[in-house]
Amino acid sequence: MAGLGLIDYGMGNLHSVQMAFKRLETPLLLVKSPSDMNACQALILPGVGAFDPAMAHLDQACLIDPLRKWASQGKPLLGICLGLQLFFESSAEGTSEGLGLFNGRVELLPANQDERIPHMGWSQLHLQKICPLFSSKSVPLWMYFVHSYAAIPSNESFVAATTSFGTREITSVVWNGRLGACQFHPEKSSQAGHYMLKNWLNWLNSGAKPCP
């Protein structure tokens, strides 16, 4: 397989992601500039922190337009945590324009007496459709979350998994074509996360057929 790029823009948990793929015997190439993308077959956009600073960091690295072009060309791109939120058009957390790879907006988690914000800890995924991150809707998956905001896609058909937050279901995985993202941290989710990232690698290695 050609190179697998990890976008390094000063807002990602790079070490944990690198270690997760090291356990999968897959080295990652750090992508700090548009030219670094040339050696990559697929990209990962991680993220920890707030929406506006993340977009500012991507802008400073001159990566916003290249990422939009990458997605428009149908090349594989995986977002993790804040990375998922950056895929959307805007966020209530700030005023910056997002990447706009998915139509929709990121909103603060709903206030609920039974849940605290941020949503932190292990939660179960409720799978809505098959995508390259999981091969069966019947497999129960528990993942590790740390976030205060969640995406609300304009097109519900792009939601591949949700998670309960109080009495509400929030978006935890989105997928369209070769573009996908997860709100949780698979790299911190033990065997379940290992299984998910392995599925994604297997999908890449088998030709990365677009998933509706």
N, C-alpha and C positions, 0 to 999 in steps of 0.2 A: 504494500500500500504506500502511496505517496505520503508526504508529510502531513501530520496532523498538528494544526497550529493552535496555540493558546494565546489569546489576546492579552497583552501586558500593557495596561494603560493606567496603572497605579491605583486601581479600585477593586482588584480581584484577590481572592484567596488562592494565589497561585500554587503555593507549596502543597496544600492538601489535594488540589486537583492533579498536580504532577505526581504525587505519591500514589493516588488512586490509579492512574494510568500506568505507573511503573509496575504496580501489582498485576496489571493486565499485560505486562511486557510490551507496552507501547509508549515509546518516548514522545514527548511533545516539543514542538518548535515554538519558541517564544516569538510572538508577533508584536513588534513595537512600532512598525511603520508600514505603509502600504506596500513597499517593495518586499517585505518579509512574507507577504501573502502569496507571492508567486510560487513559492516552493510547497504550497499546501493544497491538499485535496479537500480538506474539511477544516472548519474552524470552531473553536469554543470561546464564547464570550461569558466569562465569570463576572461576579460583581458582589461587593460588600460595601454598604454605605448608602448614600443618598442620591437621588435621581439627578439633580442639577449638577453637583460636582462630577458625577460620572460622565454626563454628556459633555461637560467642559473639558474633562481629561481626554475623551475621545476626539474632541475638536482640536485640542492642542497637539495630539498625535497625528492629526490629519487622516483619521480613520472613519469618519462618519460617512462620507460619500463612497469610499471604497467598500464599506460594509453594505451599504444600500445596493451598490452595483453587484456585489457578490451574491446577495439574496435574490436580486432581480434576474440573475443568470441561472438561478436554480441550483446553486452550489450548496452542499451541506453546511449548516450552521446550527450550533446548539448553544442555547443560553442557559445560564445557571443563576438562580436567585435574582439579584438585581438585574442580571443579564436579561431575564425574561421581561422585566418591567421596561427596560430600555427598548425592547422590540416594539413597544406600543407608541401611539401618537403623542401622548402627554401623560402627566401624573399630577395628582392633587398635592404631591409632596413638594412640587416646585413649579417653576414657570417655563422651563426649557422645553423645546420641541424634542420629542423622542425620535428614534430611528424610523418609526412608521412602517415597520415591516408587517405588523398586524394592525388592522383598524380597531380602535377602542382606546380606553383610558384606564389608568391605574388610580384606584381610590383607596382611602384609608379603610382598614378593616372595620366592619360594623361594630358599634358599641354593644356589648352584651354582658350582663351581670355574671354569666357563667364562664366567661373567657377573659383573659387579660391580654392587653396589647403591650408589647409585641407578642405575636403568636410564636412561642418558642418551645421546642421539644418534638417528640415523635407523634405523628398523626398518620392515619391510614388513608391511602388513596382509594377513591371510588372511580374505577376505570369506566370511561364513557365510549371509547373506541380504541381499536388496535392502532398502535403506531410503533416506530422502530425502537422505542424505549422499553416496551413490554410486548411479549408475544402472545399473551392470553389475558382476556378480561376477567378470568375466573381466579387469577392468582392474587391473594391478598398481599399488598405491599405497604410496609410502614416506613416512612421517610422522616428525616430530621429537618425541621423548619426553624427559621429565624427571620421574621419579617413583620412589618407593621402595615404594609400596603399590599393590595392584590389587584391583578388585572381583571378588567371586565371587557372581554372581546365583543366587538359589534356583531360578529358572526359566531353564534354558539356552536356551529359545526366544527370549529377549530379547537374546541375544548376536548382534550383527550382524557383528562382526569380532573376530579374535584376532590376537595377535602372539607370535612365538616368543621365549622367554626361557630360554636354555639348552635343556634337553630338554622344557620345559613350554610350554603355550600359555596366555597370560594374556589377560584381557578388555581389548579396546581400543575397542570401540564397543558400546553398548547402545541398543536402540530398542523402544518399545512405544507404539502409537497416534500421538500427536503429541509424545511425550516421548522425547528422545534425548540421548546424551552421548558424548563421546570422551575417552579418557585422554590422548591426545597433544595437541599444540598446532597446530591447522590454520593459525592466524594466523602461525606461524613455519615453516611447511612449504612455502614457495616455491610453485611452480605447482600442485603436488598439493593443497596446502591451499586455494589460491585456487579450484581446480576444485571442491573439496568444499563450501566455503562458498557458492559460486555455485549449486551444486545445491540446497542448502538454501533459498536465497532464491527460486530458481525454483519450488520446491515450495510455499513460502508464497504466492507470487504466483499460483499456479495453483489455490489453494483449500485447500491443506494437508490433503489427504485422509489420514486415519489409516492408518498402516502397521502390520500385525500383527507 
